[in-house]
Amino acid sequence: MKKEVKPKHFIHKPEYPGGIKAMRRFLAEQQQYPAEALAQRIEGTVQLRYTIDHSGTVIRTKVISGVG
């Protein structure tokens, strides 16, 4: 019995459909800035933790550090 030979790179890295530019465009379109923060000119960085399942769906999100 011969051993099955697998291609060298049979595990592929995930890639957003349309590439990095399409992903950045999608994120910019989906970003929601709170009206109160916009009015008070509040800016900052928010860190999130998220889990993506085998089909690419985000199933859990948690804010690690926020602005306020």
DRENPA-3360 file (N, C-alpha, C; in nm, 2 decimals, always signed):
BEGIN
1 = MKKEVKPK = +0.08/-0.12/+0.00/+0.00/+0.00/+0.00/+0.09/+0.12/+0.00 ~ +0.06/+0.22/-0.09/+0.14/+0.34/-0.10/+0.09/+0.44/-0.01 ~ +0.18/+0.52/+0.05/+0.15/+0.63/+0.13/+0.10/+0.75/+0.05 ~ -0.02/+0.81/+0.09/-0.07/+0.92/+0.02/+0.02/+1.04/+0.03 ~ +0.05/+1.10/-0.08/+0.14/+1.22/-0.08/+0.05/+1.34/-0.09 ~ +0.06/+1.43/+0.01/-0.01/+1.56/+0.01/+0.07/+1.67/-0.05 ~ +0.00/+1.76/-0.11/+0.08/+1.88/-0.17/+0.15/+1.95/-0.05 ~ +0.26/+2.02/-0.09/+0.34/+2.08/+0.01/+0.27/+2.18/+0.09;
9 = HFIHKPEY = +0.18/+2.26/+0.03/+0.10/+2.36/+0.10/-0.05/+2.33/+0.10 ~ -0.09/+2.23/+0.17/-0.23/+2.19/+0.16/-0.32/+2.27/+0.26 ~ -0.26/+2.35/+0.35/-0.33/+2.43/+0.44/-0.31/+2.58/+0.39 ~ -0.42/+2.64/+0.36/-0.41/+2.78/+0.30/-0.44/+2.88/+0.41 ~ -0.37/+2.99/+0.40/-0.40/+3.10/+0.50/-0.53/+3.16/+0.45 ~ -0.61/+3.21/+0.55/-0.74/+3.28/+0.52/-0.71/+3.41/+0.44 ~ -0.80/+3.44/+0.35/-0.78/+3.56/+0.27/-0.92/+3.62/+0.25 ~ -0.93/+3.75/+0.27/-1.06/+3.82/+0.25/-1.09/+3.82/+0.10;
17 = PGGIKAMR = -1.22/+3.79/+0.06/-1.25/+3.80/-0.08/-1.23/+3.94/-0.14 ~ -1.15/+3.95/-0.24/-1.12/+4.08/-0.30/-0.99/+4.14/-0.25 ~ -0.93/+4.08/-0.15/-0.80/+4.12/-0.10/-0.81/+4.22/+0.01 ~ -0.69/+4.28/+0.05/-0.68/+4.37/+0.17/-0.76/+4.50/+0.14 ~ -0.75/+4.55/+0.02/-0.82/+4.67/-0.01/-0.97/+4.66/+0.01 ~ -1.03/+4.55/-0.03/-1.17/+4.52/-0.02/-1.21/+4.51/+0.13 ~ -1.12/+4.45/+0.21/-1.14/+4.43/+0.35/-1.14/+4.57/+0.42 ~ -1.05/+4.65/+0.39/-1.04/+4.79/+0.45/-1.16/+4.87/+0.41;
25 = RFLAEQQQ = -1.21/+4.86/+0.28/-1.33/+4.93/+0.24/-1.45/+4.88/+0.32 ~ -1.46/+4.75/+0.34/-1.57/+4.69/+0.41/-1.57/+4.74/+0.56 ~ -1.46/+4.74/+0.62/-1.45/+4.79/+0.76/-1.48/+4.94/+0.77 ~ -1.44/+5.02/+0.68/-1.47/+5.16/+0.68/-1.62/+5.18/+0.66 ~ -1.69/+5.10/+0.58/-1.83/+5.11/+0.56/-1.91/+5.07/+0.68 ~ -1.86/+4.97/+0.75/-1.93/+4.91/+0.87/-1.90/+4.98/+1.00 ~ -1.80/+5.07/+1.00/-1.77/+5.14/+1.13/-1.88/+5.23/+1.17 ~ -1.92/+5.22/+1.30/-2.02/+5.31/+1.35/-1.96/+5.39/+1.46;
33 = YPAEALAQ = -1.96/+5.52/+1.45/-1.91/+5.61/+1.55/-2.02/+5.67/+1.63 ~ -2.02/+5.65/+1.76/-2.13/+5.70/+1.85/-2.15/+5.85/+1.83 ~ -2.28/+5.89/+1.82/-2.31/+6.03/+1.80/-2.26/+6.12/+1.91 ~ -2.27/+6.07/+2.04/-2.22/+6.15/+2.15/-2.07/+6.18/+2.14 ~ -1.99/+6.07/+2.11/-1.85/+6.08/+2.09/-1.81/+6.18/+1.98 ~ -1.89/+6.17/+1.87/-1.87/+6.26/+1.75/-1.89/+6.40/+1.79 ~ -2.00/+6.43/+1.87/-2.03/+6.57/+1.91/-1.93/+6.62/+2.00 ~ -1.87/+6.54/+2.09/-1.77/+6.58/+2.19/-1.63/+6.57/+2.14;
41 = RIEGTVQL = -1.62/+6.53/+2.01/-1.49/+6.51/+1.95/-1.39/+6.42/+2.03 ~ -1.45/+6.31/+2.07/-1.38/+6.21/+2.15/-1.31/+6.11/+2.05 ~ -1.19/+6.08/+2.06/-1.12/+5.99/+1.98/-1.03/+5.90/+2.06 ~ -1.00/+5.78/+2.01/-0.92/+5.69/+2.08/-0.91/+5.55/+2.01 ~ -0.84/+5.46/+2.07/-0.83/+5.33/+2.02/-0.90/+5.23/+2.11 ~ -0.98/+5.14/+2.05/-1.05/+5.04/+2.12/-0.99/+4.90/+2.08 ~ -0.96/+4.82/+2.17/-0.91/+4.69/+2.15/-1.01/+4.58/+2.17 ~ -1.03/+4.49/+2.07/-1.13/+4.39/+2.08/-1.06/+4.25/+2.08;
49 = RYTIDHSG = -1.13/+4.15/+2.13/-1.10/+4.01/+2.12/-1.22/+3.95/+2.05 ~ -1.19/+3.87/+1.95/-1.30/+3.80/+1.88/-1.26/+3.66/+1.84 ~ -1.36/+3.58/+1.82/-1.34/+3.44/+1.77/-1.41/+3.42/+1.64 ~ -1.34/+3.36/+1.55/-1.40/+3.33/+1.41/-1.41/+3.18/+1.40 ~ -1.53/+3.13/+1.36/-1.55/+2.99/+1.35/-1.50/+2.94/+1.22 ~ -1.51/+2.81/+1.19/-1.46/+2.74/+1.08/-1.51/+2.80/+0.94 ~ -1.63/+2.86/+0.95/-1.69/+2.91/+0.82/-1.66/+3.06/+0.80 ~ -1.58/+3.12/+0.90/-1.54/+3.26/+0.88/-1.64/+3.36/+0.95;
57 = TVIRTKVI = -1.73/+3.31/+1.03/-1.83/+3.39/+1.10/-1.78/+3.43/+1.24 ~ -1.79/+3.56/+1.27/-1.75/+3.61/+1.41/-1.86/+3.56/+1.50 ~ -1.81/+3.48/+1.60/-1.91/+3.42/+1.69/-1.90/+3.48/+1.83 ~ -1.79/+3.54/+1.87/-1.78/+3.60/+2.00/-1.70/+3.73/+1.99 ~ -1.74/+3.84/+2.06/-1.66/+3.96/+2.06/-1.66/+4.01/+2.20 ~ -1.55/+4.07/+2.24/-1.54/+4.13/+2.37/-1.44/+4.25/+2.36 ~ -1.49/+4.36/+2.43/-1.40/+4.48/+2.43/-1.30/+4.46/+2.54 ~ -1.17/+4.47/+2.50/-1.06/+4.45/+2.60/-1.03/+4.59/+2.66;
65 = SGVG = -1.02/+4.69/+2.58/-1.00/+4.83/+2.64/-1.07/+4.92/+2.55 ~ -1.14/+5.02/+2.61/-1.22/+5.11/+2.53/-1.18/+5.26/+2.56 ~ -1.24/+5.35/+2.50/-1.21/+5.49/+2.52/-1.28/+5.55/+2.65 ~ -1.40/+5.51/+2.67/-1.47/+5.56/+2.79/-1.57/+5.47/+2.84;
% end
